[in-house]
Amino acid sequence: MLLNACRDEAYASFLRGGLPSRKEERYRYTDMQGMFAPDYGVNINRLPVPIDPYKTFRCFVPNLNSALFFVVNDTFCPPSEPRTTLPDGVIVGSLKKIAETNPELLGDCYNRLADNNDAVSSLNTMLVQDGVFIYVPRGVRVEQPVQIVNMLHSGVDMMANRRVLVILEADSSLNILFCDHTDSNTQFLSTQVAEIFIGENAALDFTSVEETHSENRLASNTFIRLAERSRLCHNVITLHNGTTRNSLNILLDGEGAECVVNGSVILDKRQHADNNTLITHAAPHCSSRELYKYVVGDAATGAFTGKVFVAKGAQKTDSEMRNQNLCATKEARMYTQPMLEIYADDVKCSHGATVGQLNDAALFYMQQRGIPVSEAKRLLQIAFMSEVIDNIRLTPLRERLRYLVEKRFRGELNTCEGCTLCK
């Protein structure tokens, strides 16, 4: 099977490097060895999970009308009966089963973009047993959003290794929503490697929302290749977590490709979130826009490292990177490192980062009008995050995230309507 064919090489790569330490530049802000230290269980024997998530769990987004699918731990769970009306030729299914029954659909895409010298990618390739495969044929515009809910369910400490492969052929389009949830307070460690191919003149909107708990650890590596005149809007929203390390690698590989990358992170207690991005402009006349915002409170730690690499010959590149952060307490910590590396001489590139506190004048103005200081702070934090949320193009999802962001700042844990797992 295709998944097995890559394991030996991944194992050898992992043995050579091992888990990264903070001495490695891309991992300097996150203790990866500490993340992997607990004795996690791994479902090697593929024991079935005794739940039907389609009956017990709801990730409720009013009016979204998505094509809904579940991954429980590291296993794709197909619905027991057809629940969607996706166009003919569109596939959303188990990566393992597709690799067994229709390997030609995967072509040479599996493990093509993933960095085999990266420990998380190598470990995932070595251990992965299932995941999600999404395919959109040439010329198909999918109007219905595809929603994938990653549900972690276990009575013991558990490690799950998921793989995602998305292929959009030329002139196609798709909206994808990934949601990460947990249903118990046991320790979880998830590794996820996503490889996404966007064909010529194709368009993808990809939004990832994490709403887990303080004992959850997530290491996610995403690799995206854009062909000529293709378009990407990528959003990462961290509402609640334990320790999260996201790596995003985007290759603008065709002339006229463009990407918009947004991130919104809310942290408190002792939560930790580290976003590391690399956007490579390898072709001329490409554009990229990147905006990440953090609000860090209590003794939480946030980190952002962003790099735009402009290759030789990538003339007429237009790139902007911004990272803006609020530290709500004296104990909060935020580390930011925006970078440019340019080897072309006809480009327009900018980058910048800010770390600060809420504006005292704005707080005073609101208090003068009868708004309590605690409420004034919440309103300013919500307004601070609105720029990122406003960039999400799906109206129902944008409105839902505005609601969840406000609930998060008010310290109210959210349970979606009809959900029996997360009570």
Backbone torsions as a table, in degrees:
resi	resn	phi	psi	omega
1	MET	NA	150.8	-175.4
2	LEU	-58.3	-40.1	-179.4
3	LEU	-63.0	-37.2	-179.5
4	ASN	-71.5	-29.4	-174.7
5	ALA	-63.7	-23.0	-176.3
6	CYS	-98.6	-3.9	-170.6
7	ARG	-69.8	-43.3	-175.2
8	ASP	-62.6	-45.3	179.1
9	GLU	-63.0	-40.9	179.0
10	ALA	-64.7	-39.8	179.2
11	TYR	-63.1	-43.5	178.9
12	ALA	-63.8	-40.2	178.4
13	SER	-64.3	-41.3	-180.0
14	PHE	-65.8	-39.5	178.7
15	LEU	-63.9	-36.1	-178.9
16	ARG	-65.9	-40.6	-174.3
17	GLY	-103.7	-33.3	-175.8
18	GLY	67.6	-176.5	178.3
19	LEU	-68.2	139.3	-176.5
20	PRO	-70.6	150.0	173.5
21	SER	-104.7	175.5	-179.9
22	ARG	-71.6	-5.2	176.0
23	LYS	-73.7	-20.5	177.3
24	GLU	-80.6	132.6	-170.6
25	GLU	-57.2	-43.7	-175.4
26	ARG	-75.1	-9.4	-179.2
27	TYR	-122.0	18.3	-171.7
28	ARG	-68.1	-21.0	-175.4
29	TYR	-101.6	-2.3	-177.5
30	THR	-131.9	132.1	179.1
31	ASP	-82.8	86.9	-178.1
32	MET	-67.7	-35.9	179.6
33	GLN	-65.5	-35.8	175.3
34	GLY	-68.0	-35.7	177.9
35	MET	-60.7	-38.8	-174.7
36	PHE	-93.1	0.6	-173.8
37	ALA	-67.4	-41.6	-177.3
38	PRO	-59.8	158.2	-178.0
39	ASP	-85.7	88.0	-178.4
40	TYR	-85.3	148.6	170.2
41	GLY	-84.7	150.1	176.8
42	VAL	-128.8	131.7	-175.6
43	ASN	-82.0	67.1	-178.9
44	ILE	-64.9	-37.6	-177.2
45	ASN	-80.5	1.9	177.3
46	ARG	55.0	47.3	175.9
47	LEU	-66.3	135.5	-178.6
48	PRO	-67.6	144.2	177.0
49	VAL	-85.9	125.1	-171.2
50	PRO	-80.8	49.7	175.3
51	ILE	-140.4	154.5	170.1
52	ASP	-112.0	99.4	-174.2
53	PRO	-63.9	-23.4	179.9
54	TYR	-68.6	-22.0	179.6
55	LYS	-98.9	-25.4	-170.1
56	THR	-109.3	-17.6	-173.9
57	PHE	-123.3	140.8	174.9
58	ARG	-132.5	127.3	169.5
59	CYS	-107.4	91.3	-161.8
60	PHE	-89.2	116.2	173.1
61	VAL	-122.9	102.9	-175.8
62	PRO	-54.6	134.1	173.3
63	ASN	68.3	9.8	179.2
64	LEU	-75.7	-36.4	177.8
65	ASN	53.1	52.5	-175.8
66	SER	-85.8	160.0	167.2
67	ALA	-84.2	108.5	-167.2
68	LEU	-99.6	131.4	177.1
69	PHE	-138.3	155.1	-177.4
70	PHE	-122.7	143.9	166.2
71	VAL	-119.4	117.3	178.7
72	VAL	-100.3	115.8	-172.6
73	ASN	60.6	-98.2	178.9
74	ASP	-128.4	22.6	-175.7
75	THR	-121.1	126.0	175.5
76	PHE	-71.1	129.7	-177.9
77	CYS	-112.3	102.8	178.7
78	PRO	-71.1	150.1	176.6
79	PRO	-66.2	148.9	-178.7
80	SER	-69.0	-21.2	176.4
81	GLU	-143.8	154.2	-178.0
82	PRO	-56.9	131.6	-176.7
83	ARG	-125.5	-2.1	-174.5
84	THR	-129.2	164.9	178.7
85	THR	-127.2	49.0	179.2
86	LEU	-68.0	150.8	-178.8
87	PRO	-60.2	157.1	178.6
88	ASP	-59.0	137.1	178.0
89	GLY	94.0	-19.1	178.4
90	VAL	-78.0	131.4	-177.3
91	ILE	-120.4	129.7	168.4
92	VAL	-131.8	112.2	-174.5
93	GLY	-163.4	-169.3	-178.5
94	SER	-73.8	126.4	177.6
95	LEU	-62.0	-39.6	-179.5
96	LYS	-61.5	-46.5	-177.1
97	LYS	-69.7	-38.8	178.2
98	ILE	-64.3	-39.7	178.8
99	ALA	-63.9	-29.1	179.7
100	GLU	-82.8	-40.5	-171.7
101	THR	-97.8	-34.4	-177.6
102	ASN	-136.1	61.1	-176.0
103	PRO	-61.9	-21.7	179.8
104	GLU	-65.0	-24.2	178.3
105	LEU	-67.2	-31.1	-179.7
106	LEU	-78.7	-22.7	-179.4
107	GLY	53.8	-132.9	176.2
108	ASP	-106.8	27.1	-174.0
109	CYS	-83.4	-32.2	-176.4
110	TYR	-65.7	128.5	179.0
111	ASN	63.0	23.4	179.8
112	ARG	-86.4	-38.6	-177.4
113	LEU	-92.8	-28.0	-174.6
114	ALA	-60.7	140.1	179.8
115	ASP	-81.4	104.2	-176.8
116	ASN	-73.1	-8.1	174.8
117	ASN	-89.3	-3.4	178.0
118	ASP	-91.2	131.3	-173.7
119	ALA	-61.9	-41.4	-178.5
120	VAL	-65.4	-43.5	179.0
121	SER	-64.2	-42.9	-179.9
122	SER	-64.1	-44.1	179.4
123	LEU	-62.9	-42.1	178.8
124	ASN	-63.2	-46.5	179.8
125	THR	-61.7	-35.4	-178.7
126	MET	-69.6	-37.7	-170.9
127	LEU	-106.4	-16.1	-171.2
128	VAL	-62.6	141.3	178.4
129	GLN	-125.2	-12.5	177.7
130	ASP	-164.1	178.5	-179.8
131	GLY	171.3	-153.4	-174.4
132	VAL	-119.9	134.6	173.5
133	PHE	-119.7	126.2	178.8
134	ILE	-126.2	129.1	-177.9
135	TYR	-135.1	130.3	176.5
136	VAL	-122.9	119.8	-177.0
137	PRO	-68.3	168.6	-179.8
138	ARG	-57.8	131.3	173.7
139	GLY	79.0	3.5	-177.0
140	VAL	-94.4	122.7	176.4
141	ARG	-103.6	110.3	-176.0
142	VAL	-88.8	113.2	-178.6
143	GLU	-79.9	-35.2	-177.6
144	GLN	-80.0	125.6	177.5
145	PRO	-64.0	146.3	174.1
146	VAL	-100.6	122.7	-178.1
147	GLN	-113.7	123.3	177.5
148	ILE	-112.3	119.2	177.9
149	VAL	-102.7	115.5	175.0
150	ASN	-89.6	107.5	-177.0
151	MET	-107.2	123.2	175.5
152	LEU	-95.6	121.8	-174.3
153	HIS	-138.7	118.0	178.4
154	SER	-168.0	150.5	174.6
155	GLY	-91.8	-6.8	178.8
156	VAL	-131.3	165.2	177.5
157	ASP	-57.9	131.8	-168.4
158	MET	-136.6	141.0	171.7
159	MET	-110.8	130.6	179.0
160	ALA	-123.4	136.5	-178.6
161	ASN	-122.5	108.4	-176.2
162	ARG	-107.2	150.6	174.9
163	ARG	-126.3	141.9	178.3
164	VAL	-129.4	129.2	175.5
165	LEU	-129.8	120.3	-178.4
166	VAL	-122.9	128.2	178.9
167	ILE	-127.4	117.3	173.2
168	LEU	-109.9	117.2	177.2
169	GLU	-73.0	174.4	-176.7
170	ALA	-58.3	143.8	174.3
171	ASP	62.9	25.0	177.9
172	SER	-109.0	172.0	177.6
173	SER	-152.7	153.5	-176.3
174	LEU	-161.5	146.7	169.5
175	ASN	-113.3	127.6	179.5
176	ILE	-123.3	135.2	173.9
177	LEU	-121.8	119.0	174.4
178	PHE	-104.6	130.9	178.0
179	CYS	-124.4	131.5	177.1
180	ASP	-109.1	124.8	-178.7
181	HIS	-137.2	158.1	172.0
182	THR	-126.0	155.2	-178.9
183	ASP	-122.6	9.5	177.0
184	SER	-153.5	167.6	-175.5
185	ASN	-94.3	13.9	174.9
186	THR	-72.0	163.2	179.5
187	GLN	-77.1	132.2	176.8
188	PHE	-124.2	143.2	169.2
189	LEU	-126.9	123.7	177.7
190	SER	-118.3	133.3	165.6
191	THR	-111.7	138.3	178.6
192	GLN	-138.6	130.2	173.0
193	VAL	-120.0	121.0	179.5
194	ALA	-115.1	129.9	174.8
195	GLU	-118.3	123.7	-172.6
196	ILE	-128.0	126.0	178.7
197	PHE	-114.6	120.6	-179.8
198	ILE	-112.1	114.5	-173.6
199	GLY	-75.7	178.3	-176.8
200	GLU	-57.6	127.7	178.0
201	ASN	60.0	24.8	176.1
202	ALA	-97.2	163.1	-176.9
203	ALA	-137.5	134.5	178.9
204	LEU	-132.7	130.0	166.5
205	ASP	-107.2	121.6	-176.0
206	PHE	-127.7	118.8	179.8
207	THR	-122.7	129.7	178.2
208	SER	-118.0	126.9	-178.4
209	VAL	-122.6	122.9	176.5
210	GLU	-106.7	124.8	177.5
211	GLU	-141.4	74.6	-175.5
212	THR	-109.9	-137.2	179.2
213	HIS	-140.9	178.6	-169.6
214	SER	-71.1	-14.9	178.7
215	GLU	-97.7	9.3	-179.1
216	ASN	-94.8	137.4	177.1
217	ARG	-124.5	129.1	-176.3
218	LEU	-129.2	127.6	173.0
219	ALA	-122.2	110.5	-172.8
220	SER	-123.3	127.9	174.8
221	ASN	-117.7	123.2	-179.9
222	THR	-119.8	131.2	-179.5
223	PHE	-124.2	125.8	-175.8
224	ILE	-130.8	130.8	176.0
225	ARG	-116.4	126.5	179.7
226	LEU	-109.1	128.9	177.0
227	ALA	-87.6	-174.0	-175.6
228	GLU	-57.1	129.1	175.1
229	ARG	61.1	20.6	177.0
230	SER	-85.7	163.6	-174.1
231	ARG	-135.9	140.1	179.4
232	LEU	-135.3	135.1	167.3
233	CYS	-123.2	113.0	-174.2
234	HIS	-117.2	125.8	-177.5
235	ASN	-126.2	133.0	175.0
236	VAL	-120.8	121.2	-179.1
237	ILE	-121.9	116.3	176.5
238	THR	-107.8	105.8	-179.0
239	LEU	-93.0	-39.9	-179.3
240	HIS	-155.7	135.8	-175.0
241	ASN	-160.5	-175.8	170.3
242	GLY	-111.5	-80.7	173.9
243	THR	-127.4	125.5	-177.0
244	THR	-130.2	133.6	174.0
245	ARG	-131.3	106.6	-179.5
246	ASN	-105.5	131.5	173.4
247	SER	-118.7	126.7	-179.5
248	LEU	-122.1	122.6	-178.5
249	ASN	-123.8	114.2	-176.1
250	ILE	-117.4	129.2	178.3
251	LEU	-114.5	111.5	174.1
252	LEU	-86.5	95.4	-165.9
253	ASP	-105.0	0.6	179.8
254	GLY	-135.0	146.3	-176.8
255	GLU	-59.1	135.2	177.8
256	GLY	82.9	5.1	177.6
257	ALA	-71.8	151.6	-179.3
258	GLU	-145.3	147.7	177.9
259	CYS	-140.2	147.3	173.1
260	VAL	-122.8	123.8	-174.5
261	VAL	-124.0	124.8	-177.5
262	ASN	-129.9	148.3	175.6
263	GLY	-143.6	140.1	178.0
264	SER	-134.3	121.2	-174.4
265	VAL	-130.0	128.0	176.4
266	ILE	-120.4	122.5	-176.0
267	LEU	-130.7	144.1	169.8
268	ASP	-150.9	-168.9	-175.4
269	LYS	50.2	-123.3	177.9
270	ARG	-118.0	29.4	-179.6
271	GLN	-68.5	157.0	-176.6
272	HIS	-139.5	131.9	175.9
273	ALA	-140.5	129.5	-177.4
274	ASP	-129.2	115.1	176.5
275	ASN	-109.7	125.6	-178.6
276	ASN	-123.1	119.4	-175.1
277	THR	-123.2	145.9	174.1
278	LEU	-137.4	116.4	176.4
279	ILE	-111.4	117.1	-177.9
280	THR	-105.6	118.1	173.9
281	HIS	-91.0	103.7	-177.3
282	ALA	-105.3	-3.7	-177.9
283	ALA	-136.1	157.3	-178.6
284	PRO	-74.9	162.6	174.0
285	HIS	61.0	35.4	176.2
286	CYS	-106.4	156.4	179.2
287	SER	-134.2	149.5	175.6
288	SER	-143.0	140.9	175.8
289	ARG	-129.5	127.3	-175.6
290	GLU	-133.4	129.3	178.4
291	LEU	-141.4	119.1	173.9
292	TYR	-121.5	134.6	177.4
293	LYS	-128.5	137.7	178.9
294	TYR	-124.7	143.2	163.2
295	VAL	-122.5	116.0	-172.6
296	VAL	-117.2	123.2	-179.1
297	GLY	-124.8	177.8	-179.5
298	ASP	50.9	-131.2	179.6
299	ALA	-108.3	30.0	-178.6
300	ALA	-76.7	164.0	-179.2
301	THR	-131.4	128.7	175.3
302	GLY	-118.0	151.2	178.1
303	ALA	-146.7	140.8	174.9
304	PHE	-139.3	126.1	172.7
305	THR	-126.9	117.7	-178.7
306	GLY	-126.1	136.5	179.4
307	LYS	-135.1	132.5	170.9
308	VAL	-110.1	122.2	-179.4
309	PHE	-111.6	121.1	179.1
310	VAL	-108.8	112.3	-175.8
311	ALA	-75.6	161.7	175.8
312	LYS	-61.2	130.3	-178.7
313	GLY	94.1	-9.6	179.6
314	ALA	-84.4	61.3	-177.9
315	GLN	-70.8	158.9	-179.8
316	LYS	64.0	24.6	173.7
317	THR	-67.2	138.8	177.4
318	ASP	-127.5	109.4	-173.5
319	SER	-137.1	140.3	176.0
320	GLU	-139.2	131.8	177.8
321	MET	-128.5	130.6	177.4
322	ARG	-135.1	138.8	172.4
323	ASN	-133.0	117.7	-177.0
324	GLN	-123.7	135.0	-170.0
325	ASN	-140.2	145.2	174.0
326	LEU	-119.0	129.2	171.3
327	CYS	-103.8	115.0	-172.8
328	ALA	-85.3	-13.6	179.6
329	THR	-137.7	166.4	177.7
330	LYS	-71.3	-25.1	-177.8
331	GLU	-83.6	-17.5	-178.9
332	ALA	-66.8	147.2	-179.9
333	ARG	-129.2	135.3	177.4
334	MET	-134.5	127.1	178.5
335	TYR	-115.7	131.0	-178.6
336	THR	-138.0	140.7	-175.8
337	GLN	-148.1	83.1	174.9
338	PRO	-83.9	141.9	-175.2
339	MET	-141.5	149.6	171.4
340	LEU	-125.8	137.6	172.4
341	GLU	-133.8	112.1	-166.7
342	ILE	-124.9	129.2	177.6
343	TYR	-123.7	19.7	174.4
344	ALA	-124.1	153.7	-172.0
345	ASP	-107.7	-0.1	178.8
346	ASP	-123.8	75.6	-174.2
347	VAL	-137.2	163.5	174.0
348	LYS	-129.2	101.7	-174.5
349	CYS	-132.5	140.9	176.3
350	SER	-145.7	154.3	176.3
351	HIS	-154.1	154.9	179.9
352	GLY	-170.7	159.6	-180.0
353	ALA	-147.1	146.2	175.9
354	THR	-135.0	144.2	172.5
355	VAL	-133.4	123.1	-178.1
356	GLY	-157.5	-165.5	179.5
357	GLN	-120.2	174.5	178.5
358	LEU	-62.5	147.7	-177.6
359	ASN	-69.8	119.2	-178.6
360	ASP	-63.2	-36.0	-179.6
361	ALA	-65.6	-40.8	178.5
362	ALA	-65.9	-40.8	177.3
363	LEU	-62.3	-43.8	179.4
364	PHE	-63.2	-42.9	179.6
365	TYR	-58.5	-43.9	-178.2
366	MET	-70.4	-37.6	178.1
367	GLN	-66.5	-35.1	177.3
368	GLN	-62.1	-21.3	179.4
369	ARG	-103.3	20.7	170.5
370	GLY	87.3	10.0	179.5
371	ILE	-90.9	123.8	179.2
372	PRO	-58.5	151.2	-174.1
373	VAL	-61.6	-37.7	180.0
374	SER	-64.8	-41.3	178.3
375	GLU	-69.2	-37.5	178.3
376	ALA	-61.6	-41.6	178.5
377	LYS	-63.1	-43.1	179.8
378	ARG	-62.2	-44.2	-178.6
379	LEU	-63.2	-39.0	178.3
380	LEU	-68.5	-37.0	177.5
381	GLN	-67.3	-40.9	177.3
382	ILE	-62.2	-44.1	178.9
383	ALA	-63.8	-36.8	179.2
384	PHE	-60.6	-39.6	-178.6
385	MET	-79.7	-15.3	-172.1
386	SER	-62.2	-29.7	-178.5
387	GLU	-62.2	-38.0	178.1
388	VAL	-71.6	-47.8	-177.9
389	ILE	-61.5	-36.6	-178.8
390	ASP	-64.6	-19.8	179.7
391	ASN	-79.1	-9.7	178.3
392	ILE	-77.1	125.5	-168.4
393	ARG	-83.2	-25.9	178.4
394	LEU	-75.7	112.7	-174.6
395	THR	-58.3	-48.8	179.7
396	PRO	-60.0	-39.5	179.0
397	LEU	-68.5	-40.4	178.9
398	ARG	-61.0	-44.8	-179.8
399	GLU	-67.0	-37.3	178.6
400	ARG	-65.5	-41.1	-179.7
401	LEU	-68.4	-34.7	173.8
402	ARG	-58.6	-43.3	179.0
403	TYR	-64.0	-44.6	-178.4
404	LEU	-68.1	-37.4	177.7
405	VAL	-62.4	-43.5	178.2
406	GLU	-63.6	-43.9	177.8
407	LYS	-60.5	-38.7	-178.6
408	ARG	-64.4	-44.6	-179.9
409	PHE	-68.4	-23.6	177.6
410	ARG	-87.8	0.3	176.9
411	GLY	74.2	24.0	-177.8
412	GLU	-102.9	115.9	177.1
413	LEU	-69.6	139.4	-174.6
414	ASN	-105.7	135.4	170.6
415	THR	-121.5	126.4	-176.6
416	CYS	-72.3	150.5	-176.6
417	GLU	-59.7	129.6	177.1
418	GLY	87.8	-2.2	-177.0
419	CYS	-81.8	128.0	178.0
420	THR	-104.1	-10.0	-179.4
421	LEU	-81.3	-36.9	-167.9
422	CYS	-101.9	24.0	177.9
423	LYS	-73.8	NA	NA
